[in-house]
Amino acid sequence: MLPGVDDWQIMRGRVYGADHTDPGPRPGRTYGELVGGPLDGLLLDVTDLPDRARREGVELPTEIGRHGPGGRARYVPRADGGRRFDWAGDLR
């Protein structure tokens, strides 16, 4: 941990699932923001996201949710066009 920098600041601007050595957004891709829950502030690459997931939401594997390793965090798109995905709970 860097002095004076918390986990939230480190994760801001990072893309979910991206390589840790180059976690930022890539040109030519479209991103939505994950809001709330364990992945709050991360960007989700929605460029190739299936239409169903854009409408109904996604379940993203994460070790930092309620269920630890093997758990998933569910995020659903806001009605504002899907640029933000709100946390809807953790799943096993």
N, C-alpha and C positions, 0 to 999 in steps of 0.2 A: 504494500500500500504506500502511496506517495503521501508525504506530510501535507495536511490540509486538503486532501482530495478524498471524497467519499466514493463508495461503490456507484452511486447514482451518477456522479460526474464522469466516472470512467466509462460507464455503459452508454451514456448519451452520444448519439451520432454513430453508433456501431450498428452494423447490419446483423440481424439474427442469422446464425449459421455460417457467418463469414469466417475466413481464416483469421486467427488471432494476430497474425503479423501484418495483415492489411484489412482491417475491419470496416473501413469506410464505404460509403456508397460508390457505385461504379457508373460511369457515363453511359447513357443509353438505356438505363434501367428505371423502373418506376417503383416507388416505395410508399408504404403506408407506415404510420407510427403506431406502435403498441402502447396502449395507455392503461396504467394500473397493473396490479399483480406483479409477479416476479420478474417479468421482462419489460417493465415500464421504461419507456424512453428508447427502446431499441427500434430500429427500422426493420420492416418486413418487406422483402423483395416480392412485389405483387405482379411483376412483369408477365410471368407465365402461370400465374395462379388460375386454376380452373374457375369457370363462372360460378359453379356451385359453392366453392369456398369463398368467393367474393360476396355471395349473397348470405350464406349461412355461417361462415366463420371457419376458423382453423384450430387444430389441436397441435400444439408445438411441444415436442419433447424438451424437458428441462430438468436439471438436477437441483435447481434452487427454489422449487415450488414446495407446497405443503407435503408432498409425498416423496421428496428427495429423488435419488436415482431411479429411473424408470417412470417417473411422473410426467404429466403433460399439463400445459396451461392452455385453457380455451380462451380464444379471443374472437369477438363478433364485430362485424363492421358497423359503424354508425350509419344512420340513414342519410348522412350528408354526402354520400358518394363514395364511401369506402376508403378515404384517405387516412382514417383513424380506426383502429380496431380496439375496442374496449374489452378489458379482462372480464370473463364470465365465470371464473372459477378454476380450480385445479382438479385434475383427474388422475386416476391410477392407470 
